[in-house]
């Protein structure tokens, strides 16, 4: 991947990519041929669905679904000092990573507030950062701000590499059935198992592929793999993945099905369920993204102090909307208890499995499952129960 990223870096200042415009999916025609409805998320184009959102949900739950996640931010850090530099920027251990390892981490402000939620893959000659859509320019600026005398370059990898993901209980069979792992040198045929463990596949026809174990819907589905594929080979790779997913009883899935299962699973999304006003421990990121035994990073002092105190005044919780809400709650709709505002809704969905559920921030005294609240929607009041979602 590194040589393509470096080549792209040479052209960044020439205005090749205009981040102010909607970035179309690289294999847009592939999706259109399959009757995709297209939309946008944070400046990136997404497939909303292929005309069967309920079936797409079932594939994710029962077999396997493949999704084009080319809208997400993908940044490479290259240079001899990349690991040491990034270790001082994020909330988790980067300096312990070896080729093929991966971690989740966050980038925070000096006050400990979130700037990004990251998946970090350690490749042979670079670190690959995967983040929410629309963050490429902001993340690049944030990282480059602290590059002084370090041998580090921050490169947008999206113009060179696409991202396809296969999720669901049969995703392992999909990966094994492709036969791609036979081209992996260390050792051939071995699946990545640990969270964000990656395998480098020098495929003779498709180029340098990286496959990472990443159940993006957390413990709710438990199985899932990300495929980082050179853009010139992306359509051929998508066709191969789709063929194997069909054999597994699944199919193509879009954003609408994905969002439904994400909210059912209680997996927070940056920009919706967490933003620049949030601390990692308020969002449920602490168990797998924050290491309290590492050296200095930006925001460490605040987060360590809060960890020592052992309490935050609010946190993200699962919400069950009782009765038949005439209008599903929206982002920032107020949560109240005896007419006192005690939080707000972030995500909500009418799930065929769980009913009307969502997530939101509530004050500490209402953390416990079973607490009853009300949400103020545009159509009136709706009763709410706090409950535990199967969070990531």
Secondary structure, 3 states (H helix, E strand, C coil): CHHHHHHHHHHHHHCCCCCCCCECCCCHHHHHCCCCEEEEECCEEEEEECCCHHHHHHHHHHCCEEEECCCCEEEEEECCCHHHHHHCCECCCCCCCCCCCEEEEEEECCCCEEEEEEEEEECCCCEEEEECCCCHHHHHHHHHHCCCCCCCEEEECCCCEEEEEEECCCHHHHHHHHCHHHHCCCCCCCCCCCCCCEEEEEECCCEEEEEEECCCCHHHCCCEEEEEEEHHHHHHHHHHHHHHHHHCCCEECCHHHHHHHHHHHCCCCECCCECCCCEHHHCCCHHHHCCCCCCCCCCHHHHHHHHHHCCCCEEEEEEEECCCCCCCCCCCCEEEECCEEEEEEEEEEEECCCEEEEEEEEEHHHCCCCCEEEEEECCEEEEEEEECCCCC
